[in-house]
Amino acid sequence: MKTITPKIAVITLGCAKNVVDSEELLKQIDSSDYNIVSNPEEANVVVINTCGFINDAKSESIDTILQAAELRKSGKLDKLIVMGCLSERYKADLQKEIPEVDAFIGANKIDVVTNELGINFRYELLGERHLTTPSHYAYLKISEGCDNPCSFCSIPIMRGKHISKPLERVVKEAERLAALGVKELILIAQDTTYYGLDIYGKRSLKDLLERLCKIDEVEWIRLMYAYPAKFPSDILDLFVGNDKLCKYIDIPIQHTSDKVLKSMQRGISSGETRKLLEKIRSKVPGVALRTSLIVGYPTEGEKEFDELVDFVKEFEFDRLGVFSYSQEENTIAEPLGDPVPDEIKEARKNKIMEIQSEISFKKNRNLVGSEIKVIIDSKTASAAYCRSEFDAPEVDNEIIVEPPAHIKVGNFYKVTIVDNFEYDLFAEIKKQK
């Protein structure tokens, strides 16, 4: 009798940290009898890696679980497993409400997931990944959890305290990724600037960056999630004269009103934030600064919002995203309630993004006629979609090149910018001499 090979689909929701977790799980599955498929309707088993951070993300996770639960209920699935942050936080409630799920497994428990799948967890595969991103870039998670006391954030509840990966282990993982053809490493954590403090007694991001820059095959290294309080300024000198470190820093400031920052427990004042950002721009000429903001926090009145608007106009961030405040259970800010109506949150969010749209258009217009290095992320019959060192995948500008006939995805090219929109640039490939 012919044995039918079971098919498994892993659905990843939420942030890039979840992407890494799913890739590590998929690597364990690679060594099993399962065939990996992308469409859950073609699978016998589905694993959903969930996000539980804010309301929108929780809603997306629940909707995805319910869709898969219908497949399980109808007999199209043999097993449905839910893992990740939502499971960590709401396991009891989810078990009661969605009994079709065979197992709810929390965050950082890949070995428990493999056991549920009937796969022997292989410790020798720790740090190895089955990439789901385009093969030329990969996320490199350097730590797990968070020790920062931000009042609005539920990450420590779901992910636990900050735990740095040992430096040698991170470097080894980066070398393995480079051997797979990865040319761009995107450093992620809940707080990348905290790296090393728990295991080495000091912030060791500079040491890590120096080691990663020695990997020959890697051409770009990008820093994300750099917490502003106690930012390790010693890393800034590395960005000057080092082509491997992208002149790009993602530094989520969340707000600029002292009243709001104090209530958020961000550990930094408005004036200190300004000095830090100015220092970064001064020491790293041409750096692209990306930030994220929260509007509608409980202590944000019109005065505090106006302060934020004025700062966004004055500082002109290169990249910027805005989130509406989401009240989270068991966080420090929960007792403050959620007094700002949703329609006001949405109006404030839209106002900031309108301002940023004008800023981005002006900055992009100033690039017309310049020559920059790009990496090709994807291409179609009519266009190729690229990024510069100033843009992270998924969240920032794209550079569109036409025609793309001779260019290859994953390769670097020099292009000349010829036109722009608010968040897109158009370019021509520089002719080779």
ABEGO torsion letter per residue (X at the ends): XBBBBBBBBBBBBEBAAAAAAAAAAAAAAAABABBBBABAAABABBBBBBBAABAAAAAAAAAAAAAAAAAAAAGABABBBBBEAAAAAAAAAAAAABAABABBBBBGAAAAAAAAAGBBBBAAABGBBBBABBAABBBBBABBEBABABAABAAAAAAEBBBBBBAAAAAAAAAAAAAAGBABBBBBBABAAABGAAAAGBBAAAAAAAAAAABAABABBBBBGBBABGBBAAAAAAABGBAABBBBBBBBAGBABAAAAAAAGAGBBAAAAAAAAAAAAAABBGBBBBBBBBBGBAABBAAAAAAAAAAAAAAGBABBBBBBBBBBBGBAAAAAEBABBAAAAAAAAAAAAAAAAAAAAAAAAAABGBBBBBBBABBBAABBBBBBAABBBGABBBBBBOBAAABBBGBBBBBBBABBBAABBBBBBBBBX
